[in-house]
């Protein structure tokens, strides 16, 4: 569906980071990745691969979970950002949509969306215009705008979470597991909206996703994580056509899914693990 990223300018650069939880547990082991401006970059891998930790390393939400980047660097537009407060990072245009569709359940859908503009110094007219923009991408939210968010469906709550992020006028959105717990039809709808936001609004995405099949259809570039390391990366089309990715991540094999480390051809690429 999409091939090469539309620009070579990297907004976000993650260079050889290590992350430790509770001063003991090593979770990320030298992860490096680039996120080009105007692109959709996918961070792929199974549960526990380190995808969410990578996103939280970028958004500076690790500290709330006793996590810490102990090596490497993270920069946005050439500026080191790993010591910034999460709110300051939002002001720079980087926001994370958390896994699990976190909403303020007691607030209405529209009140949830408006909280996304809290950090902005904008007029009511500008905020209302942005709200209408969100509703143009998520017409279902406009229909449910007076409903309590806690009584909406899982798909609607995911839309609220993305819409709330859009209200901060972000340049880059870190989207964590957008397909989790959603029916296939809703997954397609969410990813098509991501594609539209990318193409029409110029939003840059780094999305963490277990559903490799759908992610590689919409992304420009992908990184595959396993056990806290990047084991493969490349243009999405190349990854879709790679026989190892087909077998072990796209389910195109008669054998059960094994670790990517068990693939013979992967042993020839063990330099990624050195």
N, C-alpha and C positions, 0 to 999 in steps of 0.2 A: 504494500500500500504506500509506504514511504521509504525512501532510500537514504541518500547521504544527507547529513545535516545541512541547513541552508547557509551556514556561515562558519568560517574557521576561527572566529574570535571566541576564546573561552571565557565565559563569565566566571565560572567556578572551577577551581583547581584543588584537588585533594592529592597531596604528595606523601606517599609512604607512611600513612598514619598507623599507629598502634593504639588500641583502646583497652584499658584495664578497668574492671569493676571491683569495688571493695578492696583495692590495692593488691589484689591477688589474681583474679580471673582474667586471663588474656583472651579477648574476644576478637579483635581485629589485628591482623598480623601483616602489616605493610601494605595497606590498601591505597591504591592510586587510581584516580579517574579524573576526567575532564568533562565539563558540561558546556557545550557550545551555545552561544547566544542564538535564540530563536529555534532551538532544537528540542526534540523529545528524546531523552536519554533514559534507558531502562536499566535498572539494577535488579538482576535476576538471581534466583537460587531458591533452594528449599527452606523450610522452617528451620531457624537456628543458624542460617548461613552467615548472618551479620548484616543483613540489609537495613533493618530498622536502626541498628546501632550506628551504621554509616550515616543515615539521615540525621539522627540525633547528634552525631558528632558535628555535622555541618550547622545545624540549627541551634547548637549550644544548649540542648536540653538534657545532656548526659548527667550534669551535676545533680539534678533532682533524683537521679537513680544511683548515685554514688559511683558514677562512671567518670573517666578522665582520659583525654587524649594525652598519652605520655611520650609519643614520638611523632615526628613528621609535622606537616603544616597544612593549613586550609586557608585559601585566599579567594576573595571575591573581587573581581575587577582589579586584580593585582594587589589588593590590600589584605593583610592578615586579619582574619575575623574570629579566630577561635577563642579569643579572650573577651569578645563582646557579649553583652547581655542579650538574651533572645529578643527583647523588645527593641533594642538598638539595631539588631539585624533585620527585623521587620521594617524598620524605617529606611534601611538601605535597599529594601526591595526583595528580601528573601523570607519566605514563610513556609512553614511545614503544616500539611494536613495530616493529622495523626491517624494511625491505624485504629480501627474500631469505631469510626464515625462519632467522635466525641461532640456532643451538643449540650447546651444548657437545657435540660429536659423541661424545666418549669417555665421557660420563656417561649414565646411564640416563634414560629419560623422567621418572621420578619425581625423580631427583636434579636434573634440569634445572628441574623445577617448584619444588622446594624452594629453589633459588637465588633465586627471585623474592621470597622472604620474608626475605632476608638483611638488608635495611635496617630491618626491623621489630623492635621490642622486644615480642615476643609469646610467650606460653607455648606449649609443645609441643602442648597440647590445642587452642589456637586455630588453630595452623598445621595440625594434622591435620584440623580441621573445615573450614578453607579448602581443603585438598587434596581432601577429599571433595566440596566444592562444585564445584571444577574438574572432577572426574571425573563429576559429575552432568551437566555441560554437554558434556563430551567423554568419553563412555563408551569410545570406542576407545583413549584414552590409558590408561585403567585396565587394559584388556586388554594393552597394550604397556608397562606401567609398568616392567617389569624389562628391557626391551630397550634396547640402546644407541641413543641418539637418531640417531646417524649412519647407522643401518641402517633407519630408518623411512622411510615414503614422504613425498613433498613435502607432501601434505595433512596428514599426521600431524605433520610438523615445524612447519607453520603453526599447528596446534592447540597444540603445545607452546609456541610463542612467545607466543600469546595467553594460554594458561593460566599461563605463568610471570609475565606481566604482572599477571594477576588476583591472584596470590599476594602482591603488594605492597599489596593493598587500595586500588587507585587510585580516585579520583573521576572522572578524565578520562583516556582512552586515546587516544593518537595512533597511528593504525593506518596503516602505509605499504604500499600496494599488496597488500592481502590476497589478491587473485585471481591474482597473477602466477604463471604456470607451472602453474596448476591446471586440471583438467578442469572443464567447466561444472557437472557435478553436485556436485563438491566446492565450487565457488565458491558455489553456492546454499546448501550446508550451512553454510559458514563465515558467510555473511551472515545466515542465519537464526539462528545462534548469537549473532551481534552484536545482532540485533534482540531476542532473548530476554534477553540481558544488559542491554540498555538498558531494556526494559520491566519485567523482574522484579527486577533488582538496582539499577536507577537509574543505571547507568554512562553517562557522557557520552562521546561519540565524536567525534573529528575524524579522518576517514579520507581519505587520498589515494588516488585510484584512476583508472586509465586506462579501465577498463570503465564508461563513463558510463551505459550502459543499466541494468546491475544496480545501480550505486550510487544512481541516482535512484529506483529502486523501493523502496529501503530507507531512504534518508535523509529528513530533514525539510526540510533547506535545503541549497543548493549554491552553490559559487563555481567559476567556470570561469577557469582561468589559461591565458594564452598568452604566451610569451616574457617571463615574469617579471612579468606584470601581470594583475590581475583584469579580465577583459573583460565579465563578466556575473555576476550573482548573483540569487538569488530562491528562493522556496519550491520544493521538488523537483517538485511537480506542475506548477507554472508552467513550469519549465525543460523538463520532459518534453513539454509541449504547445507550446513555442516553436518556430516553424518553422525558425529558424536552427539551434537546437540539434539538432532532428530531422535536419536535412540534414548538418550538419558534425560532429556528435558521436554521433548515434544511428544513422548509416548509412542513413537513410531517404531516399535520393536516388539517382537513376540516374547522376548525375555523380560523378566522383572527389572524394575529400575534399580541400578546399582549406583555406587559412588562413582563420580566422574573420575576419581583417581584410579579406578580399576580398569579403565580403558587402555588398551595397549598403545594406541596412537597417542594417548594423552601422556604416557610416560616419556615420549619423545619431546613433550613440551614441559617437562618437569622443572625447567628453568624458572617457571612462574612460582614454584614452591621453594626455590633455593633462597 
